[in-house]
Structure formats: structure tokens, C-alpha cells
Amino acid sequence: MRAIRVLFGFVLACLAAAATLVLFVYTPAELASLPSGMGADRMSEAGLFALAVTPHVATFAALPALIGAVFAESRGISSWGYYAMVGIGIAVLGFLAQHVSEAPGQTSILHNYALTAFLTAGLTGGWAYWLFSGRYVMPRAGTPAREAGPEASSSAPHEA
């Protein structure tokens, strides 16, 4: 059942990341300013574009996401911050891979808008994974429950 949860979370994370990337192409301000008849066409075009981009996101993110998910599952990590950082890390790898694959003399991807798009997509993908899968990770069997308060961190008895 855990593998199905991880796979379901990965698919939804890839869809969320792809939709975020598409929203940097079809900006919400642009979509809102269109006339009603034309806005629906652009929205459906953006949705289809997001579906077309999703397999590319999934193909690139599969190995790093698998490593991140296996690590989290084995360590019992269910913090949204972990998944956000993994998503951002995957986005940075994707951004760098895109830059390295550019031909000399070609227009470069190295500018703030593209970097912002990649980082936002990674954060969104990581958050979506946590929302649908990562927060349900069970703690490791040997991990003791932490008690609240500063006294719980000290094992030595207190003298009065």
C-alpha cells in the first residue's frame, strides 16, 4: 500500500509542478484580462499544455524523487519542509540540466524569470507530494516519541 501512496503522490506532484511551470507561460493576469469567450479557450489550452508537460517533469524527476521518497520512508520523515527542499533541489537540478544542454550562442535560460519558474515549480511539487503522500509517512519503529518541554531533553535529575 505504501508503494501506491508514493506513486500517487509522485504523479500528483509532477502534475502540480507542470501546472506551475505553465502558469509562468500563461500568466494568471493574462488569463484574467482576456474576454470571456477567449479566456475559456486559453484556459483549456493551458490545461492541455500542463498535461503535455507533466510526462517531461516526471521523466526528469523520477530518479531524484525516488531517492528522496525512499530516504523519507526509511527515516520516517513526514515534515513538509523536507519535501519542499527535495522539490526545490530537483528543480535546481532541472534548471542546471537545461542550462548545460544549451548550445553555444543559443539564448540562455540563465535569467531570473526561468529560475523563479523552476524554483516555484519545485516548491509546489514538493508541497503537493507532502500533501498527498509525505505527511502519511509512519515514524520509524525504533524512534522514541519526543516529549514537550525543555526538561524532557535532559536525562539528568534536577537538583533543587
C-alpha positions in Angstrom: 0.0 0.0 0.0 2.9 2.3 0.7 4.2 2.0 -2.9 0.8 3.0 -4.2 0.7 6.0 -1.9 4.2 7.1 -3.0 3.4 6.6 -6.7 0.1 8.5 -6.4 1.9 11.4 -4.6 4.6 11.5 -7.3 2.1 11.7 -10.1 0.2 14.5 -8.4 3.4 16.3 -7.6 4.5 16.1 -11.2 1.1 17.4 -12.3 1.3 20.3 -9.8 4.9 21.2 -10.9 3.9 21.1 -14.6 0.8 23.3 -13.9 3.1 25.8 -12.1 5.5 25.9 -15.0 2.6 26.5 -17.4 1.4 29.4 -15.2 4.7 31.1 -15.9 3.9 30.9 -19.6 0.1 31.6 -19.4 0.2 34.1 -16.5 -2.9 34.4 -14.3 -3.0 38.2 -15.1 -3.1 37.4 -18.8 -5.8 34.8 -18.5 -7.9 37.1 -16.3 -7.6 40.0 -18.7 -8.9 38.1 -21.8 -12.5 38.4 -22.9 -14.8 35.6 -21.5 -15.0 33.7 -24.8 -11.3 33.8 -25.4 -10.4 33.2 -21.8 -12.0 29.8 -21.7 -10.1 28.8 -24.8 -6.8 29.9 -23.3 -7.6 28.1 -20.0 -8.2 24.9 -21.9 -5.0 25.4 -23.9 -3.1 26.0 -20.7 -4.6 22.9 -19.1 -3.7 20.8 -22.2 -0.2 22.2 -22.1 0.2 21.3 -18.4 -0.8 17.7 -19.3 1.7 17.7 -22.1 4.5 19.0 -19.8 3.7 16.5 -17.0 5.5 13.5 -18.6 8.6 15.6 -19.1 8.6 16.7 -15.5 8.0 13.1 -14.4 10.8 11.7 -16.6 13.4 14.1 -15.2 12.2 14.0 -11.6 11.7 10.2 -11.3 15.2 9.2 -10.0 15.8 12.1 -7.6 12.2 11.9 -6.3 12.6 8.1 -5.8 15.8 8.7 -3.8 14.1 11.4 -1.7 11.0 9.3 -1.1 12.9 6.1 -0.1 15.1 8.2 2.3 12.0 9.8 3.8 10.1 6.4 4.1 13.1 4.7 5.7 13.8 7.5 8.1 10.1 8.3 8.9 10.3 11.9 7.7 6.9 13.5 7.4 7.8 17.2 7.6 6.5 19.4 4.7 9.8 21.3 4.9 11.8 18.1 3.8 9.6 17.6 0.8 9.7 21.3 -0.1 13.5 21.2 -0.1 13.6 17.9 -2.1 11.3 19.6 -4.7 13.5 22.7 -4.8 16.6 20.5 -5.1 15.1 18.6 -8.0 14.1 21.9 -9.6 17.7 23.2 -9.3 18.9 20.0 -11.0 16.4 20.5 -13.8 17.4 24.2 -14.2 21.1 23.3 -14.4 20.5 20.4 -16.7 18.6 22.7 -19.0 21.4 25.2 -18.9 24.1 22.6 -19.6 22.2 21.3 -22.6 22.1 24.7 -24.3 24.1 25.0 -27.5 26.8 27.7 -27.6 25.4 31.0 -28.9 21.8 29.9 -28.1 19.7 32.2 -25.9 20.4 31.2 -22.3 17.9 30.1 -19.7 20.1 31.8 -17.1 17.8 34.6 -16.1 15.6 35.3 -13.0 12.2 34.5 -14.5 13.2 31.0 -15.6 14.9 30.4 -12.3 11.9 31.6 -10.4 9.6 29.4 -12.5 11.8 26.3 -11.8 12.1 27.0 -8.0 8.4 27.7 -7.7 7.5 24.5 -9.6 9.9 22.5 -7.3 8.3 24.0 -4.2 4.8 23.3 -5.5 5.7 19.8 -6.5 7.3 19.1 -3.1 4.3 20.5 -1.2 1.9 18.5 -3.4 3.8 15.3 -2.7 3.7 16.1 1.0 0.0 16.9 0.9 -1.0 13.6 -0.8 1.7 11.2 0.4 4.6 12.5 2.5 2.6 13.5 5.5 1.3 9.9 5.9 4.9 8.5 6.4 5.0 6.4 9.5 7.7 7.1 12.1 10.5 4.5 12.3 9.7 1.7 14.7 12.7 2.3 16.9 12.2 6.1 17.2 11.0 7.1 20.7 8.3 9.7 20.9 9.6 13.1 21.9 8.2 14.8 24.9 7.4 18.5 25.0 9.3 21.0 27.2 13.0 21.7 27.9 13.0 19.3 30.8 12.4 16.3 28.5 15.7 16.9 26.7 17.8 16.5 29.8 18.1 13.0 31.3 20.0 14.1 34.4 17.9 14.6 37.5 17.5 18.2 38.6 18.7 19.3 42.0 16.7 21.8 44.0 
